[in-house]
Amino acid sequence: MTSDKSYLRVDYRAVYKAWLAFRKGKKPTGSIDRFAFGLENYLAHLSDELTNKSYAHGGYKEISLTEKKRRDLAVASVRDRVVHRLLYDHLLVKFDTGFDPDVWSCRTGKGLHKCLDRTQKLLRKYDASYVWRADITKFFDTVDQKVLVGCLTRRIGHDETAMWLCQEAIDSYNVQPARGIPIGNLTSQLFANIYLNEFDRYVRHTLKPQAYVRYGDDFLLFYPTRRQTRQARETAAKFLKNNLGLKLNPKNDIVIAARSGLKFLGHMITGENLAVDDYTTRRVLKRIDRHNASSYRALPLLKEARDGIDWVLVEKLDILLYN
């Protein structure tokens, strides 16, 4: 970790900078426009509250999305989201350089596509090995808030304002007593990596696989033999349960030969090929139209799906023109 001992700034200038970062790239909405209309007063008041520690996080708007599985998003107010941005930018500097290089989620210069590319290269490099692929059951809902606070304290415990604001953000959401962080908060993305960094370190220093990849709460471990892989899985499951209060998702908890390829992050991956899985392909063919076709064509679709795009477009255009 970096040795930087700087403190979280909450003056007007810092809060205004957080607003600009929050606002960048977002489409106008009623709530954002209303906040922008009274921006100077809102930010001045928010800075005062943060300075004297009278700030209290508001409630959340619940939104449910259903794709492969249901996801319940908790969306904070614009005011609170500016605070999350302020805290996120401060914590990112403190923690990101200490994360494992093969953690690919929610990090500058990383991302899904680079994670997939890295995975494919590892499958080629260790084609005679075995892979344990797994993820966590309801990760965001089961994060132990006390453990998370402990992870934060070890790095920024000297910064009273940052710790107070982290605690305020964490306490603002409870799906069960002392557990859970909301998927909708920007800080939750970073909190997730801070929390799972405990597992990353355990993997590297204790389990010592040939290779390790993590994206969010999905991860892969490579070992020379099936027996070593299964032993690592058993040991890791105990660590996750006893130290982090997390359980493996039984549907995605598998050990497989690397040469067989695997399903990971919505893609079918082998050492030679990379393609979007069947579920995602069906969604693409259902949603594609003449406006988004170029974007969908850029996806690594299976050949059959790619060949079918033009026919789907012709059919949809025909319906549009003649009905």
N, C-alpha and C positions, 0 to 999 in steps of 0.2 A: 504494500500500500504506500501511497505518497505520504511524505512527512509534513505536508502543508498543514499549518495550524491556523489558517485563516478562519474567520467567523462568518456566520450568515448575516448578511446585511438586509435590513428591512426598512431603510429610509425611502423617501419618495422616489428618488432616482432608481433605486433597485427594484421597487415595485413597478414603476413605469416600464423598465426594461423587461420585466416578467410579462407585463401586459402585451408588449410588442411581440415577444416570442410566442405567447399564447395565441394572439390574433393572427399571426402569419399563416397564410395558406387556408384559412377557414372561410367558408362561405357565410355571407351575412345571415343572421337569424334575428328574430325579434328580441331575444334576451341579450344577444351581443350588441345589437344596435341601441337598445335602451341603456346598457352600461356605457357604451361609447358616448352617448349623448351627454351624460353627466360625468364623464371620465375624470376630470381633474378633482372634483369633489369626492367621488368614490375612491380614487386611489389615495388621496390625502387622508381620508378617514381610515382606510384600510392600513396604511402605513402607521398611523397613530395607534390603532388597535394592536398591531404586531409589535410595536415598540414597547407599549405598556402591558403587553400580554393579556389584553382583554378580548382578543379575537376568539370567537367560537365558531367552529365549522358548522355549517347548516346541514339540512337533510339532503336526501337524494331523490331523484326521479328514477323510478324503476322501469327498465325497458327489457323485454325478452326477445331474443333472436333465436331462431331455430334453423340450423343447417343439418349437419350430421347429428348434432345433439343440441339440446336447449342451453342457451347461455343467458344468464340474468345479469344485465348491465346496470350499474348504479351510477347515474350521471349527476354530478354536483352542479351547483349554480356557477354562473360566470365568475362571480367574486371569489368563490372557493377554488375554482380552477386556475385563476391567476395565482393564488397562493400555492397551489400544487406545482405550478410552473416555476415559481420562485424557489421552492424547496428542491424540486427535481434538478434544476440547473446547478444548484449548490452541491447536492449530494453526488451528482454525476462526476464532478471533478475529484471528489474525495475517494470514490469507490471504483470507478471503471478501470483504472489502470491496474488494479489488483485482481481483476477477474481473470479466469482461465481463458487463454487465447482461443480455445475451441468452444466457447459459449457464444452463440451467434444471434441471440434474440435481443431486440431493443438496444442495439449498440451501434454507434456511428462507424461506418465502414464495414459492417457485418451484414446481417439480414438473411432472409430465407434462401434466396438464390445462391448466395455464396456458401451457405450451410449445405445445400443440396450438392453443390459442386465438390465441396470438401468430403462429403460422405461418399460420393462416387469414387473419388480418388483413393480413399481409404479402402473401399471394397476391392479396388484393383490391387492396391499394395498388399493387402492381407487376404488375398483370395483363398488361401488355404486355412484361414482361421474361422472362428465362430463369433457370432455377434449376439449380444443380449440387447434387445430393443424393449423399452418400457416407457411408461409415463405414469403420472400421479393421478389418483382418483380425486376429483374435485379440489384441485390444488388451491385455488384462490380462496375457497370457502373453508379450508382446513389449516391454513397458516396459523401457527401458534403466535399470538401477538406478543406474549412475554419473551419468547425466543427471538422474535424479530427485533424487539427493543434491545435485547442483549447484544445482537449482532451490530446494531447501530451504535450502541454505547461504546463498544470496544474501539470504534474508529473516531466518533465525534462526541464522545462523552464530555470533553472539555468545553464544548460549545452549548451553553445553556439554552440559548434561543433556538438553535437548530433542533436540539433534543425535545424541547417543549413543543415545537411545531410538528415534529414527527409524531410525537405522542398524541397531539390533537388530531392529526390526520388519521392515525391508526384507530383511535377511540371513536371516530365518527361513524364507524361501520362495524356492526356485529351481526353475523348470521347465527351465531351461537356464542355463549359466554367466552370472551377473551380469544375468539378465533375469527379469522377471515379478513381479507382485504378486497375491496371492490375492483372488479375487472375494469370499470370505466375510468378510474383515476390514473393520471399520468404517473404519479408517484408509485402506483402499484406495480408498474412494469419494472421499475428500478428496485423496489422492495423485493420483488420476486427473485431477481438476480442476486441481491444481497443475501436473501434467505437461503437460496440454493447454492450459494458460494460455499456454504458449510459442507454440502454434499460434494461439490466439485473438488474441494481440497481433500476430503476423505478418499475420493476415488483416486486422485493422483498420488497421494502419499501413502495410502494403506492398501487399496485394491490394486494399484499399479497395472492397469490394462495396457495392451499394445497401443491402443488409441481410444479416445473418448470424444464424443460430440454431444452437446446439449443445445436445444433450441426450446426456450420456455421450460415446460416441465416434461418435454420429450427428450429422451437421451439414448445413446448407443455406447456399449462397451465392447471392445474387441479382445479376444484371447486366443492362444494357439490351439486349445483343445475344448471340446464340449464340456468336459468335467470341470476344468478351471472356470469356464463361463458360468456354469450352474452354481459352483461354489461362491463365486463373486456375487451372483444374484441373491443367494441366500443371506450372505453377510451384509450386503447393501440394504436389503429389505429390513433387516433388524436395525441398522443405523438410522434409516429414514423414519421408522416407527418410534424408536426409543429417543432419538435426539431431536427430530424435527416434527414428530407427530403426524407423519405422512404415510399413506398407504399406496401400494402399487395398484394400478388399474389392471385387473385380471384379464381383460379383453386384449390388452396390448403387451402383455408380459410374455415374451417368447425368446427362445434361443434358436438360432438358425445358422446354417453354414453360410459364410460370406459369399461363396460362389453361387449360391442360389438366388442372391438378390433379396431385397426386402421392401416392404411398404413402410414409408416414413414421411411424415409431414405432408400427406396428401399426394404422394408420388410413388410410383414404382421405380426402384433404383437397382441397377446392376452395375458391374464394373464397366460395362460398355454402353448401357442405355439408360435414359432418364425420361419418364413419361408421367403425365398426370394420371391419377388413378381413375377407376371406372366411375366412382361417385361424382368426382369433380368434372369428369368428361360429360356426364349426363346433365349436370347443372349448366355447363357451358352451352351445350346444344339447345337447352331449353331457353336460355336467356339471350342468346346471340341475336343481333339484328344488324341492320346496315350501318348503324351509328357506332357500334362497339366491335364490329367484326375484325378490324385491324388489330385491336388489342388482344382479342382472343386467339387470333392466328399466331401471335407471338408465343403462346403457351406451348410447352413441350407435350402436345397431345399425341395419343397413339395414332398411328397412320390411318386406321379406319375412321377415327373421329375427324381427323384433319381432312380426309377425302370427303367426309359428309357435310362439311361446313357449307360449301357452295349450294348443295341441294337443300339444306335447311333454309338458307337465305332466299333461294328461289321460291320455296314454298311460302315463306312468310311474306315476301314481296307480292306474290300472287294473291294472297289473302288480303293484303293491304289495298291492292289496286282494284280488285273485283268484288269486294264486299262492302 
